[in-house]
């Protein structure tokens, strides 16, 4: 039979340990994102309100999609991120004014 060991902690030490464990778990927890999302979710990611705009992006090949059934169209989240990344504008450095 195994030896049973009992560990006693003060209440404040117990809660400090518990808090440290929870913090560690939340830091290492990565949010999961579905690879394929619905049209409504794609529109939300792109911050557009028109299904026609979504279809235009799809038809022009700007975002990837899959159509597993006739009325089901799913959009690739990675391609949506890549599309949005194409429009990132980096701030430019303003010339420094000479000191007087």
C-alpha positions, 0 to 999 in steps of 0.5 A: 500500500502507498504511503499517504502524505498529508501537506498542511498549509496556512490559508493564505499560503494555500490561496497564494499557491492556488493563485500562482497555479491559475495564473500559470495556466492562464498564461499558457492557455492559447485561445483556439480559433476555428480554421473554418468559420461561417459567413456571419463570423467572417463578416464579423471578423472583417467588420463588414455588414454586406453579404455582397461584399463578402461574396465579392472578396470570395469571387475575387479570390481575396479570401479562401473558402470551402463549400462542402455542400451547396448551401454551406460556405465556410471561410478560412480564418488564416486567409482573412487574417492575411487579407487584413494584414495586406492593409497594414500601414506602418507609422512613418518616422517624422523628421526630427526638428533641429534643436536650437 
